[in-house]
Amino acid sequence: MSLKNQAEKYRQDCAKFLRDLVEIPSESSKEGKVAERIIQEMNKLGFDRAWADDYGNVIGQLGNGPIRVVFDGHIDTVGIGSAASWPHDPYKGKVEDGYIYGRGASDNKQAPVVQVYGAKLFKDLGKDLEKFSIFVVGSVQEEDCDGLALRYVLEESIGKKIGKVDYVCIGESTNLDIYRGHRGRMEINVVARGRSCHGSAPERGVNAVYKMNKLITEIEQLNERLQHDDFLGKGTCAVTHISCETPSLCAVPDSCRIHIDRRLTHGEDKALAVRQIEQLPSFDRETMKVEILTYDTPSYTNKKLVTEKYYPTWVLPENHSLVQAGAKAAEKALGHKPKISRWVFSTNGIASMGQLGIPTIGFGPAMEEDAHSTNDRVKIDDLVTAVAFYAALPTSILESR
C-alpha cells in the first residue's frame, strides 16, 4: 500500500482538526487557546510528550533517538481586516469544493495539522523511529517577528534541555513543492527633523515633511537599482507608512517618520541596506537618521524576548542531503518529482538556517498567494498528501545521509 493511501485514514481527522484550529482566533500574542487544542490532539494521538514552553510554543515529541528533527509550523495568524470583505465567516472553517476556508487555513494552521498527523503516521509505520527524536513545534508570534519563537525553541526549549537539533522542516505553504530558502528582510524607519513655525508664514521654519518627500522619491528610485539573484529574485524597498509630528494643524511639522519594508536578496545585508539609504542625495546626516526597529512584545505567557527586526537571507544548496531527502519524501507522497524552489515571503527559516545554520527546508499544502487574503484556504486532498510527506521524511533523511 502506498504511503498516500496509508495517510488516507487520517483525512477526516485532519479536516476536523484544521477546522477546529481555524475556529479559534489566534493573532500574534493571543495563541493560548489554539496551543491548548494542539496539545490535546498530540496527547490523543499518543505523543511521548506534549507541552508548551515558557514562551508559549507548543512542542510534541515522538521517539528519543539520536537524530533530532523539528517540524515547525507557526500557530498565530494575521487579523481579518474588514469582516465585510470576506465572502464567508473567516472563523467558521467553511468546507466547499474540497477546500477548507478561513483565516489561517493556508497560513499557517494547516502546518501543525499535517505535521502532527505525519509524525503519527511515521510512528504507525514502525520503521526507524528508534533512530529519531521528532519534535512537532507550533511556534508563536511568527507574523509579528519571524524566527524569534522558533529560535527560542531550538536554542533553549530543545537545544539546552534535550540536545542540538539536526534538521528543520517548515510547514509554510509551498503548494506541495520543496522550498530551500528565501530573501531576508528588515524593518527600517527614517526620521527627519525640521523646525516648526506658524503655518501662516512657513518660510520661517523647515518643513520636515517636505524634507522627507524628496528622500521618498529617491527611495522609490533606489528600488529599481537593487541587485538581483537568479534563484531568490530581486531585492526590494518600499515606503509603507508615513507620519509627522506638529504642534497643530496650523503649524509646520518639525518631525517626519517613514517606515521602509526592505527585502534582501543574496549578497545584501543589514549594513548595505542602511548605507544605501544614507548615501541618497537628499539624506541629510545632520537632521536625518536611520533606525532599525526592535521587537519586544510579550508572548501570551507574558514572557518578553527582545530582538532587532533584521531577518537574514538564507539558502540551502540544492545538492544538500536534506534537500535531496525532502525531494525523495515528496516523490513518495506525490507520486512524481516535486519542484524545488523558494518562498517569496519570509518564514521562521531566518532563525533555523539564517541565524543558527541548522539545515532547513520547507513543505506545505496551500499556495503562497492565498496567505493573508480573504481567499485563505487549503485543499483537503493536499492535507493528506502532506501527511504522507512528513511520515516519509525521517526515513528519507536516513537514506540521504
N, C-alpha and C positions, 0 to 999 in steps of 0.2 A: 504494500500500500504506500502511495506517495506521501511525502510529508504534508503536502497541501491537503490531501484527503484526511490525514490524521488531525490536522488543525480544524477541519470542518466541525468536529464535535463541539468546538467552543464558539461556534458562530453566534448562537443566541445569547450565550453568556457574555460575550464581548459586546454585543449590541446593547444589552441591558445595562452593563457596567458603564459604557460610554454615555448612554442617555442619563443615567444617574448622575454622572460627573457634570454633564452639561447643565443639568437642572440645579446645580449648586453654584451660585456666583462665587468667583474666586479671583477677583482682581488682585494685583500685587499687594502684598502685606495683609491680605484678607483670605488666606488659603486654608485656615484651620479646619473648617468642616469638610472640605474636599480631601484634605490629608487624612482625616479620620475614616472617610469612606474607602480610601485606597488601602489603608492598613487593615480594615475589616475584610476586604477582598483577599488580601495576601494571607491573612490568618485562615480564612475559609478554604483556601487552596493548599494549605499545608506548608507554607514557607517555614523554614527553620527558625526564622526570627523576623519580626516586622516591628519597626519603631519609628518615631520621629526624633531627630536630634534637637539640640537646644536652640537651633536657628529655625526649626520648623520643617526641615527637609524630611520627606518620607524615605525610609531605607528598608528594603526587604532583602533577605539573604537566603540563598539556596546553596547548599554544599559548603565544604570547608577545605577545598583543595588548594594547591599552591598557586594556580593561575587565577589571578583576580581580574574579573571583567565587570565593568559598570555599564548598565543600560540606563541612560538618562533621558528623562522627559520632564520638562517644566510643567507645573500644575497651576500656575497663575495665567490669567488672561488679561487682555486689554478690556476697556469698557465697551459699551454698546453704542455710544453716541446717542443720537436721537432714536427713540424707540419707534417713532413713526416711519423711519426709513427702512425698517425691517419688514419683509413680506410675511413674516411669521413671528411668533414669540421666540426671542433668542434664548430663552431659558427653559424650553419645553422639549428639546431633543426630538423634534419632528422627524418622522420617517416617511420618505416619499421617493418613489422610483429607485429604491435600493440604496439611498443615501440617508445618513443622519445629519440633520441640520441643527445649528445653534452655536452660540458663542463658545469657542474653544474646541469645536468638533474637529477642526483641522489643526488648530494652533493653540494648545498642543495636547489636549486631553486624550486624543487617540493614542499618544505615546505610552503613558502608563498602562493603558488597556492592553495593547498588543505586547508590550514588554513583560507585564505580569503574566499574561497567558502564554507567551512564548517561553518564558523561564519554566513555567509549569509543564508545558509540553516537553521541554528538554528533560525535565525530571521524569516524566512519564516514560520516555523512550528508554531510560535506564542504561544509557551508554555515556561513559566519560564523566559522569557527574562527580566522581571522587577526585578528579583532576582539577576541578574548578571551584572557585567561590564566585557565584553570580550575585551581583548586587543590582537590584532594580531601584533606581533613585527617582523620586518625584521632587524635583527641585523648585524652590520658591523664588519669587521676585525677578525672574528672568526678563520679563517685559520691561521692568524698570532699570535693571542693571545686569545685563547678560554676563554670565560667568561667575558672579560673586558667590552665589549659593553653592554651585557645583564645586567651585574651588575649595570652599569650606569643607564640603563632604570629602573630597579627595585628599586634602591635607590633614584634616582634623578627625572627622567622624569615622572615616575608614582608615585613612593613612596612618595616623598616630595610634589608633586603638586596635587596628586589625593588621594593617600592613600595606605596603605600596601597591597601588593599582597598576596593572599591566596594560589594559586596553579599555577604551571607552567607545560606545556606540550611542549616538544621539538620535532620538526619535522624532526630530522635526520633520516636517513634510518634505519628501523628496520625490513624490509620485512613483514610489517603488524603485527608484534608482539608487545607486551608491554615490554618496557625496563625500568629498575628501578635502574640503576647505571652503573658505570664503574671505571676502575682503574684511579688513578691520574697520573700526570706526572710532570716532571721538566726538565729544560734545564740547563745543568751544563758545565762549562769549567774547565779544569785543565791546569794550566800554569807551566812550568818548566823553571828555569833559568840555564844557563850554563856559560861557559867562552869562548869567541871567540879567535881564533888564526888562523894563516895561515894554509890552507889546506894541505900544503906540510909537515907540522910537527904537526899532530893532537894531539900528546901526550902532547903538550904544553897547550892545552885547555881542556875544559869539554864540550862534545857534548850534547846539550840539547835534541836532537832527540834520541840519544841512551838512555839517562835517561828516556825519556818518553816511549820508546819502551818496556822497562821492565814493566812499570806500565800498559801499554795497554794489555799485556799478562795476567796480574793479574786481570784486569777488565773483560776480556773475561771469566776467570775462576770464578770470582765473580758472573757473571750472572747465572751460573749453581747452585749456592748455595742460591739464593734468595728465599724468602718464597712464599708459595702457598696458595691460598684461594679457597675453593671448588666452590664458586659462581663466583668470579671475575677472577680467574685464577692466574697465577704466576707473580710476579714482574720481570722486566727485565731491563738490562742496555746494551747499545751498543754504541761503539765509532763510530760516524757518520761523523767526519771531523777531519783533522789534518793539521796544518800549522806550519811554523817556520819562524824565523827572523834571517837573517845572513847578514854580511856586503857585501858579494859577493859569487858567486858560487865557489870561491877559498878559502873560509873561513869556519871554523867550526861554526855552528849555536849557538847563545847564548841564544835563547829562542824558546820554542816549546809549542804549544797550541793544545789541543784536545777538541772536543765537545762530550758530552755524552747525549744520549736520555735515560732518566730514567723513567720507568713506575712503578707506586707504587700500590701495591695491598693492601688489608685490613691489617691494622696493621703497614704499612710503612708510614713514613712521611719525611719531609724535613731534619730534624736533623739526622735521621737514615741514610738517603741516603748519606749525606755529611760525616758522621762518618765512614761509611763503606769504602769509598774511602781513607780517611785519615789514616785508620788502615791497609791498604795494605802494605806488607813488603817493596815495592820499593818506597812508598810515603815518601819523604824527606821534613819535615816541614820547614827546613831551606831554601830550594830552590824551593819548590813547593807550590802552593796554589789552593784551590777550589773556583770557582766563580759561584754564581747563577746569571743567566743573568737577565737583566731588559728590559722591553719593553716600548718604548717611542715614537713610530712612530705616527705622527699626522694622524687623520682621513681625509677623503676627504673634510671636512669642515674646516680643519686646526686646529682643537682642539686636544690638546695632553693630554692623560691620562697616568700616569706612574705607572707601576706595576712590581713586581718581577715575574719572569716566573716560578712560583710554582703553580701547579694546583691540589688541593687536591682530594683524593679519595672520592667517595660518593656512598652510597647505601640507598635506601628507602625500609624499610621492606616489605615483600610480603603481610603481613596482614594489611598494612596501607590502610586507606579508599580511598586514591587517586589511589593506585594500583588496588584495587578492582573496583573502578569506571571505571578506564581505561579498565580493563578486561571486564566489563559489556558493555561498549560502543563498544569495539572491537567485542564482540559477536553479538551485534545488527547489526554492519556493515558487518561482515564476514559471519554470519550465523552459526558460530561454535566458540568454545572457543579458544582464542589465546594462544600462548606460552608466558610465562613470563621469560624474560632473561635479558641480559646486552650487552652493546656495547664493542667491542674490542678497538676501538679508543676513543678519548676524545671529549667532547662536552661542550656547554655552561652550562651544568648542574653543572660543577665545581663551578660556581658562584651562581646559584639559590639555589642549595641544599648544595654543598660543603662548600661555604663560608657564605651564608646567612641563611641556614636552612629552606628555603621555600620548602615544599613538591613538588617533581618533578618526572615526568615520561616522557617517550618518545614513539612516534608512528609516523611512516612514511612509505610510499611506497619505493620501491627500496631496493637493497641489499648493505650491507657494502662493500663487495668486489669489487663492481663497482666504488666506490668512488675513486677519484684521478687517475683513469685508463683511457685508451683510449676506454674502453667499458662503459663509463659513460652513464647511461640510466635509464629510468623508464617506467614501463608498464602503458599504458593509463587506462586499466581496474582498476589498483590499485590506480590511482588517484581518480577515482570515489569512490572506497571503502573508501579511506582516508577522502574524503569529508563527507561521511556518518558518519565516526567515530567522526570527530570534531563537527559535528552537534549534535551527541548523547552525547558527553562527559559532557557538563554542567548539563543536567538532570540526568545523571548517578552519578555525584558528589552529587547532592541533595539527591538522593536515598541512597547513601552510607554514608552520614554524620551521 
